[in-house]
Amino acid sequence: MAANKKRCEFRIMAPEAREVFLSGTFNGWSETLDPMKPDEKGMWKKIKMLTPGRYEYKFIVDGMWILDPQCGETVDNEHGTGNSCIYTA
């Protein structure tokens, strides 16, 4: 099954952030499971290996849930705030 997984890199520019997490349908919307790491310019990154499908996600930047500003597709959620959406093949 591992052969079917695709490398997906999630990124968000947040130079002032103290901590950033990636949360989505791929990790049960965990607020702590996927911490992101910043580079020297403040670009936070996380690589996930995902099987083909559709995934909804958000970033948690210093406790605030944020849509991915680079993602062109959002979907409604039950909180009325929307989620970013990614498809893997």
C-alpha positions, 0 to 999 in steps of 0.5 A, a space after each residue: 500500500 505504501 507504493 500508492 502514497 504520494 508525497 504532499 508538501 503543505 506550506 504557509 508563510 507565518 514568520 511571526 508564528 511561534 508554532 504551526 500545526 497541520 490538521 485535517 481529515 488525514 489525521 483525524 483533525 488532530 491539533 497536535 499530531 502534525 507540527 510544522 517546521 519553519 525555515 529561516 524566512 518563516 515558511 512553515 512546512 510539513 510533508 505528508 505521504 497520502 494515498 489517492 483521494 480528497 482531503 480537507 485541512 487547515 493550519 493552526 497558527 498560534 492556536 488560530 485555525 487558518 485556511 491555506 492561502 495558496 489553496 484555490 479550493 475551499 469547502 464548507 464545514 460544520 463550523 461555517 468557516 470552510 476548509 482547504 481541500 486537496 486531491 491526490 492521484 
